[in-house]
Amino acid sequence: MTQALDELKIGGLGASRKRVEDNRFIRGKGTYIDDIVLPGMLHMEILRSPVAHARIRSIDTSKAWEIPGVRLVLTGEMLASRNLAWMPTLSYDTQAVLATDKVRFQGQEVAAVIADDPYIAKDACEAIVVDYEPLPVIVNPTQALAEDAPVIRDDKENQHDNVVFEWQVGDKEATDRAFEQADVISTLDLHYPRSHPSPIECCGSIADFNRATQKLTVYLTTQAPHIIRAAVALVAELPEHMIRIIAPDIGGGFGNKVPVYPGYVVSILASILLERPVKWIEDKTGNLISTGFGRDIYLHGEMALRKDGKILAVRMHTTSDHGAFYSDAQPSKFRIGLLHSAFSCYDIPVAYLHNRGVYTNKAPGGVAYRCSFRVTEAMYFQERMMHAAANDLGMDQAEFRRINLVRDDDFPHRTAFGFLTDSGQYVKCLDKALEAIGYEDFLKQKEEAKKQGRLLGIGISTMTEPLGAGNSREFDILGIKMFDSAELRVHITGRALLRTGAKTQGQGHETTWAQIVAHELGIPAEDVVVEEGDTDTAPFGMGTYASRSTPVAGAAVAMAARKVRAKARKLAAHLLEVSEEDLEWELGRFYVRSAPERGVSIQEAAAAAYSNMPDGLEPGLEAVAYYDPPNMTWPFAAYVVTVEVDPKTGVWDVLRVVAVDDCGVRINPMIVEGQIMGGLTEAFAKASMQYITFDAEGNCIGSNYMDYLLPTAWETPGFELHEVVTPSPHHPFGAKGVGECATVGGPAAFVNAVLDAIKDTGVRNIDMPLLPHRVYEALTERHDVSGAPPVRMD
Ligand code: CDP
């Protein structure tokens, strides 16, 4: 019998294979949207509103038309004549493509110029004269819900206030009853501030309509090419098979590249009108000011507690600020996404969540910024409430969590809000993190340091989150059910081409998907090429966001490979002249059970598929699989952070960060660690320095990287990573998603650590970012510091 293949050597599951895509990226050979130049291509620039709320009295484009090289100037009025001034959003609202009646946020798209080069287009935009009549501006929910607030969405019939929706989930009566039994009720008010995903590459499109073939090709910075094709078919009223969306290399998405943006739509319309390719590349300020925000939710949270630390019930009232249009890019049937995944890792009998969404004069928000649809806010609220509750009970932070975490033998676990979590070893993860940080020793050090006037603190955040939307029962986008797909084609030499409906934006799918094929078939990973992002070639899929690729597309890859293996078995039986039932499988090879030395490799079976197939068997060796997950996967993480706060300045330094992640079976441990480090970096940024907000006139503060800070390697602390592996019971090879866990669970660990350091002040909360002057204010004034600076709720 031949030696079974060594899975790690062929780059299968568990191999820390170097990322194959980096060969082109580090050589500057990636093809991003702005690298693409088509013959006869024109350039588009968008004129944006300088004010946050105003009636448009008039738009004079005459001077722009006079500039040589200008081919087209588009306004909302012109779009309205084609019924294209408004477009549907992914959340069943409408959004202005180019403003007609009013502008409703600073940076809103007002007009577009298409010209021979981008500089002419920019100059022509400046030559457009818009007469704005200013209107009162609303920048926070308190203003939006005031009796006399102007109605921002007066374009909508029957909209008489600024409420987008009201939504509730959980058992209100049972929760109220549980609160009556409580020994202690802990309350907390928080704001999760607006955040911008800020990918390195901005959004952009090149639309190329060919009148002769009637085919529209759109190169697009999109995380979900097939969904965009469906949306373009609806908006442009073109037949779907005549639309080809190509997502080339993407310089980071983080949720920013899921929605349909006005720039995409206008470039398509311009190409159809001019019959020339039209390129639109957003600039940094355009990206920061107008596209795809996340978060911006206020919480009033209450926890009913028994003296011994048992949580009896949780009540959450949240208000979400959606900006001027409700364009949340989320596919669940729940109005505020998966906010009610909060507290899923704790065994809590009952809970109730009430949420109200409001319109304000801000750019539309609600993208799942490295997050499964409001899960980041959910976990932040959860872990901040846990911290406050432990303090209110006078209990140790770790012990309070340990008492309430779901036990290993309690899976699948039904959460208080009705989710079913799949598997986990929560207490083990927490204990591993505490051991790694030296919890007991640190508590002693902290007491010693206090005697010398030094403020040390420790923060814990434990969480599970749902990753991998669908299932199709509960998730759809515009009615299209959530699933994903893979197509595997094995060539005559045993090399393979794999295409999926996902779309990598830096996560390394070209590397890891090949590893799944290696695991399932024994074809070395280097013999598998992975392609994504072209709707003419890839099978229909729902794209990549919310860490859904591994749970759904990755599962589809395994299922397609298994179909290939089933056919290869028939070919092997034919070659070995035995029946299929007499064959055994080991990695990369079928062999005869009674004579193990007689075998056929997967490569030999592939060759037979094209050259020596049995009678009645179709030639070829390929398969397509569509995978509708039975449930989401529920990874778990425990993050522990230690800090020192300088009492004289409020500056805080991170001492250590320990992360224990359980994302089930790891395909590529090195890539997983990269994902966790990236997520922790974003968590640190959010907690310490990053905010994008609005002044009272609705001017966006933070629309450049001097104000909106991205941490560099200089500021970013080191991270100590550990793992626990609990396979998902329903995923084909036990993997769970991981890409966003640290962004979701990380921020609370940093904030809890700072609040722990200043616990003696009695301060319960400082809203993010914990800038030194805000920490200093809390320390010296001994009060909570709430709201996103500089605009506060009051
Ligand atoms: O959907 P997205 O690709 O953003 O997130 P993900 O499914 O969590 O995967 C992020 C990267 O980590 C991909 O390259 C995955 O293949 C890899 N990964 C892994 O190697 N093992 C896991 N258990 C989960 C993800």
Residues whose N, C-alpha, C, O or C-beta is under 5 A from the ligand:
A	BS01	CDP	Q507 G508 H509 T512 T544 Y545 A546 S547 R548 S549 T550 P551 C663 G664 V665 R666 I667 N668 I671 V672 A735 K736 G737 V738 G739
